[in-house]
Amino acid sequence: MTAWKVESVPLRLELVRIANTPATLQERAEAVLVALERVVPYDAAWLATRDPEQRRHTPVATAGRAEPLRRNFQRPDADDDVEELGLNRSRPPMLASEIPVPLPETLAWGEYLLPAGFRGGLAAGLFTSGGRHIGFLSLLTDDPSRPSQADRQAVAAVTAVIAHGLDRTREIAATARIIRSASAGVLLTRGGDTVPLPGMPDHRVVAPGSPVLDVVARELADSDTYATFLAPDTTTGDDGPLVRVSALDCACPALDHLSAAVLVSPPGDVRGLTSLELRVLGFLVEGPVQLPATAAALGVDQRTVLRALRRSIAALEATNLTAATVRALRTGLRIPPGLAART
């Protein structure tokens, strides 16, 4: 067995242990750098998450003389350099000696790293085993001969484990288990895209482009914590069955683009409320019901809306419209406006 493989086995086991500890993300990242230094000595280290929507690198742990790296990555176009080197795609770590142009001619090295005394280095994009880009690792030395090819191979053997330890989706999935009836779910990003939620299949109701995701983003922007409502599964037809959608805010804007866990469950007890009544409750939660506008939006007359309101108040065991609004919001017994449903 080659020397780098001998070193990588205990390193990998140590990093797996770190990834699975109940520590904070920052604590895990700091422990990763300590473990790496025992195998690949460095004078400065940078471990960051990457926000692919804002193309921003946010450090979660640094070691040694990392200030030049910090200044470099604070540049608005720093990610362009990473992209140009191919480190925003899954590939082996890159040594400074492998950069295809002389180091002084690159902005990062010429302006920040060489003046700080660094002569050797290694950079690696961090990707999960499923191919999601989680972050970025950079190790720098004053010695131009380190990191070596053997160092690069040792780091290459553990980048996926490091990415696993920095992956916030695992923690979010653990929190999402409070919705015990959930049978499917996704993670919603700040930009409206979706990311798989570990341990959960996806669902067509929360597929990219679904109006349900627009409702989730809007309601969490208002409530900042949690939202629940009913939505029709119209992919099975205009009279598709209802499902319950629950959304948990998980945004950490300074760190990454993940915004919310969106879970799909059976609708539960709807207290005999019809689709029309649930839609009327949706309008009620949005604001005071304007009879002409609500009737027009639902394609019914104003008398029908009034009857639906009365039945809804009774079903929710409320004494007035205000109490009905609060209970509909709390229990999720409503179909928000904009989500098609049969009447």
C-alpha angles and dihedrals in degrees: 000000000000121000095251091052091050090053095043097057097066090036091054092048090050092049091048089053091049092048091055099046118109090238126125120272091254093049091051091048092051091049089051092057092049091051093047094052091060089061104026109031114213140175094214134015135190125191115180142166118232127224103207094193095055093027090229132145116214117192115229095175135011133177136192121356095350099145094097089055090049092052091048094052092047088070111107090230097043091111090057089066091049090050093049091054090051093243094128088071129062108275138126118288115275125231120217087241089060096058103118096229130051110279095238089059093059118085096227095049099032096048104029118011107039093047088054090057100257116143104163134041151151130219128192136178111225115227130172120237086260092058102255115144108235106165153310136274125200126180121186133189139183087227113084090206093061136106088041132196088268090052090051092052091048091052092044089058092059108033093099090052091051090049090050090055092051095045109115093192090080093057091045091051090053091052091046090062088083085082091073096178094055113124099175140012150156139205116250118215128214090255094051099259124125133236125194115265108225113250094014131095116226123249132216091234089066098036118135110287094023114144087226089071090052089054091049093051092048096047095046089049086060101038100029094204122045141354134181132182143143125264133183119241093227092171087085092053140292091295095048119155122268123252130189117243118201122185127195119195110234100159119147099171095182090058112035148333099269110121114167145357108234115197131190121211139161110284095248123204109346092183093238093298115154124226090257092052091048090051091050088052087052090058090045092056091048091058143297110333112249102203100211094045094043093047091050092049091050095042094238136104125267094254090059090053091051092050090049091052092051093048091047093052090052094046091051091047089234126151097216144358093276093055091044090053092052093048094046090051094046096045096037091234094150142083108225117232112267095041109106117232137161119263 
